[in-house]
Amino acid sequence: MPILPPPSADAALVWFRRDLRDYDHAALYRALKSARRVYCAFVFDRPILDPLPRDDRRVEFIHGSVAELDAALRARGGGLIVRHGDAAAEIPRLAAALGAGVVFANRDYEPVAIARDARVAARLAESGIAFGAAKDQVVFDGDEVLTQGGAPFSVFTPYKNAWLKRLAAPGGDFYLRPYPTEGAGFGILAAPPAELDLPLPSLADLGFAPTNLADLKVLPGMAGARARLADFLPRLARYKALRDFPGVKGVSYLSVHLRFGTLSIRELAGLAWRDGGEGAQAWLNELIWRDFYFMILARHPRVVGACFRPEYDALAWDDGPDAEERFAAWCAGRTGYPLVDAAQRQLNQTGYMHNRLRMVSASFLTKDLGIDWRRGEAYFAEQLIDFDLAANNGGWQWAASTGCDAQPYFRIFNPVTQSEKFDPEGHFIRRYVPELATVPAKHLHAPWTMGPLVQEACGVKIGRDYPAPVVDHASAREATLARFAKVRGTEPDGQG
């Protein structure tokens, strides 16, 4: 970790955001190394929260995580000053009231957050208060991983190789070391002054209602992260073999905890790095993808709303009346393609979607239905409890073939073969599309192929009990090739 001078400021304020833990925390480390007394604050930021639906699972997760963080800080002699308002006004106000000479926060890479932090820094500066941002939610950022020519990467594999090379270099494990937050040469966590120590607002106070988070067994906070990690580590060795099958317990389910920082990315990357096994390497690869998409967002903020490859902004997406009906069917999980429908229903019911299915569903929307990737990205942003702008945008542009290092436009997922390959027995489909529970396995992936007698025997009439396909995949594939060919000036098969 960087060597900082002994505490010099009398007081500092740490502004918690998407880093809801009291250990291995870069901003907290920097504050405790530079000030004698350190106060901590969290703002339920109204510009972010006000547009959200009143039953948003993310808000409930954050609320529970903030309550746990406050208790952890109080057990160490400190505590969390919590406010509900505009963070751009609340943080400078709190810093002034506390007599803080500096405010520390962990760096954010989203354009709106960067603009907010710039406003906060400017207001603080007006009062003679410094603002310091630390790297915490990624392993590498800024200029730490560049091409040999000193430029940012735009293709994942060479980025990954450079990322791994930097970690493997002498002293490279420096980047995976945890930030200590107590010990000799550290300041102390200070309890909130009585006049500023307001009770934690309830969900109702914030204007939100409880969701089904508890029923889904999604435990917020550091305790929830620890439980999920403990459950995953015994399965790590089989991660590569099982991660693509939504009907089995193959993935880590840690994404929401990474999103809100209830555990440390350095800890997870370090576990995978030191393990070195096949499963651990595959998992580390996914964590590197996460760093990659943060880098792309930071370097190319225009991807929020525009294609990474500008030429594809000219793509003519389907926006007619039929498209609206098909988009509604996709959102609701009523497309007639069982794996796509199961994926969408899992999302709607739980706020989570298996990573393989995110690719299948996104490919289906953009390349079978011909609907603009931005509409699907926005729907995922509303529904996903682990929504992260960098990963969501990167994933959607990958599937739509408009992004950096994206799926080639002429490689189009077949929703039936994807279903046969990754849910062969139909366990996942039957769970989320129960109306197909009695359909024989050989017809489950394409139920419209059942003849009338088979439909009658299993009690499922296509078009009545389960919809017929909203689109023919083969025809849709040809339309997608033509859509891209028109922009690229190539033959529709992509080879011209």
C-alpha positions in Angstrom: 0.0 0.0 0.0 1.2 3.6 -0.6 3.2 5.0 2.3 1.5 8.1 3.6 2.7 10.6 6.2 1.6 10.3 9.8 -1.7 11.9 10.7 -1.5 15.7 10.2 -5.1 16.9 9.8 -7.2 17.0 12.9 -10.3 15.5 11.3 -11.3 13.8 8.1 -14.6 12.6 6.7 -15.0 9.3 4.8 -17.9 9.3 2.3 -19.1 5.7 1.8 -20.9 5.0 -1.5 -20.6 1.6 -3.2 -18.1 0.3 -0.7 -20.2 -0.7 2.3 -17.6 -2.5 4.5 -15.3 -1.4 7.3 -12.2 -3.5 6.2 -9.8 -3.4 3.3 -11.2 0.0 2.4 -8.9 2.4 0.5 -10.6 5.6 1.4 -10.9 4.6 5.1 -7.2 3.7 5.1 -6.2 7.0 3.6 -8.3 8.9 6.1 -7.0 7.1 9.1 -3.4 7.6 7.9 -3.8 11.3 7.4 -6.1 12.5 10.2 -6.3 12.1 14.0 -10.0 11.7 14.0 -12.1 10.1 11.2 -15.8 10.5 10.8 -17.9 8.4 8.4 -21.0 9.3 6.4 -23.4 7.8 3.9 -26.0 9.7 1.9 -29.1 8.1 0.5 -28.7 10.2 -2.6 -32.0 11.5 -3.8 -31.0 12.3 -7.4 -30.2 8.6 -7.7 -33.1 7.2 -5.6 -36.0 9.4 -6.6 -36.5 8.0 -10.1 -36.5 4.4 -8.9 -39.7 2.2 -8.3 -40.9 2.2 -4.7 -40.2 -1.6 -4.4 -36.6 -1.6 -5.6 -34.7 -4.5 -4.2 -31.4 -2.6 -4.5 -32.6 0.1 -2.1 -33.6 -2.6 0.5 -30.2 -4.3 0.0 -28.4 -1.0 0.5 -30.5 -0.1 3.5 -29.6 -3.4 5.3 -26.0 -3.0 4.4 -25.8 0.5 5.7 -27.4 -0.6 9.0 -24.8 -3.4 9.4 -21.9 -1.0 8.5 -23.1 1.5 11.1 -23.1 -1.2 13.7 -19.6 -2.4 12.7 -18.2 1.1 12.9 -19.9 1.8 16.3 -18.3 -1.4 17.6 -15.0 0.2 16.8 -15.8 3.5 18.5 -17.1 5.3 15.4 -20.4 5.2 13.6 -22.1 6.3 10.4 -23.7 9.7 9.9 -26.6 9.0 7.5 -28.4 11.6 5.5 -31.2 11.5 2.9 -30.8 14.3 0.4 -28.6 15.5 -2.4 -25.0 14.2 -1.7 -23.5 17.2 -3.6 -24.9 19.4 -0.9 -25.0 17.1 2.1 -21.3 16.1 2.1 -19.9 19.6 2.0 -22.3 20.6 4.7 -21.3 17.7 6.9 -17.6 18.3 6.3 -17.9 21.9 7.4 -20.0 21.0 10.5 -17.4 18.3 11.6 -14.4 20.6 11.0 -12.9 18.1 8.6 -9.9 19.3 6.6 -10.4 16.6 4.0 -13.1 14.3 2.6 -12.0 10.9 1.2 -14.1 8.7 -1.1 -13.4 5.7 -3.3 -13.3 6.5 -7.0 -16.3 6.0 -9.2 -16.1 5.5 -13.0 -19.7 6.4 -14.1 -20.0 9.7 -15.8 -22.9 10.9 -13.6 -20.9 10.0 -10.5 -17.8 11.7 -11.8 -19.7 14.9 -12.4 -21.3 14.7 -8.9 -17.9 14.2 -7.3 -16.5 17.2 -9.3 -19.3 19.4 -7.8 -18.6 18.1 -4.3 -14.9 18.8 -4.7 -15.6 22.3 -6.0 -17.9 23.1 -3.1 -15.5 21.7 -0.6 -12.7 23.8 -2.1 -14.7 26.9 -1.5 -14.5 26.2 2.2 -10.8 25.2 2.1 -11.5 21.5 2.4 -9.6 19.0 0.3 -11.2 16.1 -1.6 -9.3 12.8 -2.1 -10.4 9.9 -4.3 -8.9 6.4 -3.9 -8.9 3.3 -6.1 -11.0 0.6 -4.4 -13.6 -1.1 -6.6 -11.1 -2.5 -9.2 -7.7 -4.0 -9.1 -6.2 -1.8 -11.8 -7.4 1.6 -13.2 -6.0 4.7 -14.8 -2.7 4.1 -16.6 -1.9 0.9 -14.7 -2.7 -1.4 -17.6 -1.8 0.0 -21.1 -0.6 -1.3 -24.4 3.2 -1.3 -25.1 2.5 1.9 -27.0 1.0 3.5 -23.9 -2.6 3.5 -25.1 -5.7 2.0 -23.5 -6.8 -1.5 -24.7 -10.0 -2.1 -26.6 -9.7 -5.9 -26.9 -10.1 -8.1 -23.9 -7.5 -10.8 -24.4 -4.4 -8.6 -24.7 -5.8 -6.5 -21.8 -6.1 -9.7 -19.7 -2.6 -10.8 -20.6 -1.2 -7.4 -19.6 -3.3 -7.4 -16.5 -1.9 -10.8 -15.5 1.6 -9.8 -16.4 1.5 -6.8 -14.1 0.3 -9.0 -11.3 2.9 -11.6 -11.9 5.8 -9.1 -12.0 8.1 -8.9 -8.9 6.1 -7.2 -6.2 2.9 -7.5 -8.3 1.0 -9.0 -5.4 1.1 -5.4 -3.9 -2.1 -4.8 -5.8 -3.9 -7.6 -4.0 -2.8 -6.6 -0.5 -5.6 -5.5 1.8 -5.7 -2.0 3.1 -5.3 -2.0 6.9 -7.7 0.2 8.8 -6.2 0.2 12.3 -2.9 0.0 14.1 0.2 2.1 14.9 0.3 5.4 13.1 -3.4 5.4 12.4 -6.0 7.9 13.6 -9.1 6.8 15.4 -12.7 6.3 14.3 -14.7 9.1 15.9 -18.3 8.7 17.1 -20.7 11.1 15.3 -21.4 14.2 17.4 -24.7 14.0 19.2 -26.2 16.9 17.2 -25.4 15.2 13.9 -26.2 11.6 15.0 -29.7 11.1 13.6 -31.4 7.7 13.6 -31.1 5.6 10.4 -34.1 6.4 8.3 -36.4 3.5 7.7 -37.3 2.3 4.2 -40.6 4.0 4.6 -38.8 7.2 5.6 -36.9 7.0 2.3 -40.1 6.5 0.4 -39.6 2.7 -0.3 -41.3 -0.5 0.6 -40.0 -3.9 1.5 -39.5 -6.4 -1.3 -39.1 -10.2 -1.5 -35.3 -9.9 -0.7 -35.6 -12.0 2.4 -37.7 -14.7 0.6 -34.9 -14.9 -2.0 -32.4 -15.4 0.8 -30.3 -12.4 -0.3 -28.6 -11.4 2.9 -27.2 -7.8 2.6 -24.0 -6.5 4.1 -20.7 -8.0 5.0 -22.4 -10.9 6.7 -24.3 -11.7 3.5 -21.0 -11.5 1.5 -19.2 -13.8 3.9 -22.0 -16.4 3.8 -22.0 -16.3 0.0 -18.2 -16.6 -0.3 -18.1 -19.4 2.2 -20.7 -21.2 0.1 -18.8 -20.7 -3.1 -15.3 -21.6 -2.2 -15.9 -25.3 -1.9 -17.4 -25.2 -5.4 -14.6 -23.1 -6.9 -12.7 -26.0 -8.4 -15.8 -26.9 -10.6 -16.6 -23.3 -11.5 -15.3 -23.7 -15.1 -17.3 -26.9 -15.7 -20.6 -25.7 -14.2 -20.8 -21.9 -14.7 -22.8 -22.1 -18.0 -25.6 -24.3 -16.7 -28.4 -22.2 -15.0 -30.1 -25.3 -13.6 -27.2 -26.1 -11.3 -25.4 -24.2 -8.6 -22.3 -23.4 -10.5 -21.6 -19.6 -10.2 -20.5 -17.5 -7.2 -23.7 -15.4 -6.7 -21.4 -12.7 -5.4 -22.1 -10.0 -8.0 -24.5 -7.9 -5.8 -21.8 -7.9 -3.1 -19.2 -6.7 -5.6 -21.6 -4.1 -6.8 -22.1 -2.5 -3.4 -18.7 -3.3 -2.0 -19.8 -5.5 0.9 -16.6 -7.5 0.1 -13.3 -6.5 -1.4 -12.3 -7.1 -5.0 -8.7 -7.5 -3.9 -9.7 -10.3 -1.6 -11.5 -12.2 -4.3 -8.9 -11.7 -7.0 -6.2 -12.7 -4.4 -8.1 -15.9 -3.6 -8.4 -16.9 -7.3 -4.8 -15.8 -8.0 -3.3 -17.9 -5.2 -5.5 -20.9 -5.9 -4.3 -21.2 -9.5 -6.6 -24.1 -10.3 -8.7 -24.4 -13.5 -11.9 -23.2 -11.8 -10.1 -20.4 -10.0 -8.5 -19.2 -13.3 -11.8 -19.2 -15.0 -13.3 -17.1 -12.2 -10.4 -14.7 -12.2 -11.0 -14.3 -15.9 -14.5 -13.0 -15.1 -13.1 -10.6 -12.5 -10.7 -9.3 -15.1 -13.6 -8.7 -17.5 -15.1 -6.6 -14.7 -12.0 -4.4 -14.6 -12.0 -4.2 -18.4 -15.5 -2.9 -18.6 -14.8 -0.3 -15.9 -11.8 0.8 -17.9 -13.9 1.1 -21.1 -16.5 3.2 -19.3 -13.9 5.5 -17.8 -12.0 5.9 -21.1 -15.0 6.1 -23.4 -18.0 7.6 -21.4 -19.8 8.0 -24.7 -20.7 4.3 -24.6 -23.5 5.4 -22.2 -26.1 5.8 -24.9 -23.9 5.3 -28.0 -22.2 2.3 -29.7 -18.5 1.8 -28.9 -18.1 1.4 -32.6 -19.6 4.6 -33.9 -20.4 3.2 -37.3 -23.1 1.0 -35.7 -25.0 4.0 -34.4 -26.4 3.9 -38.0 -28.0 0.5 -37.5 -31.7 0.6 -38.3 -33.4 -1.2 -35.4 -37.0 -2.4 -35.6 -39.2 0.2 -34.0 -42.6 -0.6 -35.5 -45.8 -1.6 -33.7 -44.8 -5.3 -33.9 -41.6 -4.4 -32.2 -43.4 -2.9 -29.3 -45.5 -6.1 -28.9 -42.4 -8.3 -29.1 -40.5 -6.1 -26.6 -43.3 -6.4 -24.2 -43.3 -10.2 -24.7 -39.6 -10.3 -24.1 -39.9 -8.3 -20.9 -42.6 -10.6 -19.6 -41.0 -13.9 -20.6 -43.7 -14.7 -23.2 -41.7 -15.0 -26.4 -42.4 -18.7 -27.0 -38.7 -19.6 -26.6 -38.6 -21.4 -23.2 -35.0 -20.6 -22.2 -35.4 -16.9 -23.0 -38.7 -16.8 -21.2 -37.3 -18.6 -18.2 -34.4 -16.2 -18.1 -36.7 -13.1 -18.2 -39.0 -14.6 -15.5 -36.0 -15.3 -13.3 -35.0 -11.6 -13.7 -38.5 -10.3 -13.0 -39.1 -12.5 -10.0 -35.7 -12.3 -8.3 -33.7 -9.4 -9.7 -31.0 -11.8 -10.8 -30.2 -13.5 -14.1 -27.6 -16.2 -14.7 -24.7 -14.8 -16.8 -25.1 -17.3 -19.6 -28.7 -16.3 -19.9 -27.9 -12.6 -20.0 -26.0 -13.3 -23.2 -28.8 -15.5 -24.6 -31.5 -13.0 -23.7 -29.6 -10.0 -25.0 -28.8 -11.8 -28.3 -32.4 -12.8 -28.7 -33.7 -9.2 -28.2 -31.1 -7.6 -30.6 -30.7 -10.3 -33.2 -33.9 -12.3 -33.2 -36.3 -9.4 -32.5 -34.1 -6.7 -34.0 -34.7 -4.3 -31.1 -32.2 -1.7 -30.1 -29.7 -2.9 -27.4 -30.3 0.3 -25.4 -33.9 -0.8 -24.7 -32.7 -4.1 -23.3 -29.9 -2.5 -21.4 -32.4 -0.1 -19.8 -34.7 -2.9 -18.8 -31.9 -4.8 -17.1 -30.9 -1.6 -15.4 -34.3 -1.4 -13.8 -34.5 -5.0 -12.8 -31.1 -6.3 -11.8 -30.2 -6.1 -8.1 -26.5 -6.3 -9.2 -26.9 -3.6 -11.9 -23.6 -2.1 -12.7 -23.5 0.4 -15.5 -20.0 -0.7 -16.8 -20.8 -4.4 -16.9 -24.4 -4.0 -18.1 -23.4 -1.7 -21.0 -20.4 -3.8 -21.9 -22.4 -7.0 -21.9 -25.2 -5.6 -24.0 -22.9 -4.1 -26.5 -21.0 -7.4 -26.7 -24.2 -9.3 -27.4 -25.4 -6.7 -29.9 -22.0 -6.7 -31.7 -21.7 -2.9 -31.3 -19.1 -2.8 -28.5 -15.4 -3.3 -28.0 -14.2 -6.9 -28.5 -17.8 -7.8 -29.2 -19.4 -11.0 -30.5 -19.0 -10.9 -34.3 -22.3 -9.7 -35.8 -22.6 -12.9 -37.9 -22.4 -15.2 -34.8 -26.0 -15.3 -33.6 -27.1 -17.4 -30.7 -29.8 -20.0 -31.6 -32.1 -19.9 -28.6 -33.1 -23.6 -29.1 -29.6 -25.0 -29.4 -28.5 -22.8 -26.4 -31.4 -24.3 -24.5 -30.5 -27.9 -25.5 -26.8 -27.4 -24.6 -27.1 -25.5 -21.3 -30.4 -26.8 -19.8 -30.5 -30.2 -21.4 -32.9 -31.8 -18.9 -35.0 -28.6 -18.7 -34.6 -28.2 -14.9 -34.2 -24.4 -15.1 -37.0 -24.0 -17.7 -39.5 -26.1 -15.7 -38.8 -24.0 -12.6 -39.5 -20.6 -14.2 -42.0 -21.7 -16.9 -44.1 -24.2 -15.0 -46.8 -24.3 -17.7 -44.3 -26.5 -19.6 -43.6 -28.9 -16.7 -45.4 -31.8 -18.3 -43.8 -31.3 -21.8 -41.5 -34.2 -22.7 -37.8 -33.3 -22.7 -37.4 -33.9 -26.4 -40.0 -31.1 -27.1 -39.2 -28.8 -24.2 -36.7 -26.6 -25.9 -39.0 -26.0 -29.0 -42.5 -26.9 -27.7 -44.2 -25.6 -30.9 -42.8 -28.7 -32.6 -45.2 -30.9 -30.6 -48.0 -32.4 -32.7 -51.6 -32.0 -31.6 -51.7 -35.5 -30.0 -48.6 -34.8 -27.9 -50.0 -31.4 -26.9 -53.2 -33.0 -25.8 -51.4 -35.8 -23.9 -49.3 -33.3 -21.8 -52.1 -30.8 -21.4 -50.3 -27.9 -23.1 -51.8 -26.3 -26.1 -49.4 -23.9 -27.9 -51.0 -20.6 -28.4 -53.3 -21.1 -25.4 -51.3 -22.4 -22.5 -47.9 -21.2 -23.8 -47.3 -18.8 -26.6 -46.2 -19.7 -30.1 -42.8 -18.2 -31.0 -43.0 -14.5 -31.6 -40.5 -14.8 -34.4 -38.9 -17.4 -36.6 -35.2 -17.7 -35.7 -34.0 -18.6 -39.2 -35.8 -15.6 -40.7 -34.7 -13.3 -37.9 -31.1 -14.3 -38.5 -31.2 -13.3 -42.1 -32.8 -10.0 -41.2 -29.9 -9.3 -38.7 -27.3 -10.1 -41.3 -28.9 -7.8 -43.7 -29.2 -5.0 -41.0 -25.5 -5.2 -40.4 -24.6 -5.6 -44.1 -26.3 -2.4 -44.9 -24.2 -0.4 -42.5 -20.9 -2.3 -43.3 -21.4 -2.3 -47.0 -20.9 -6.1 -47.1 -22.8 -9.1 -48.4 -25.5 -10.3 -46.0 -23.5 -13.4 -45.0 -20.9 -11.1 -43.5 -18.1 -12.4 -45.7 -18.4 -9.8 -48.6 
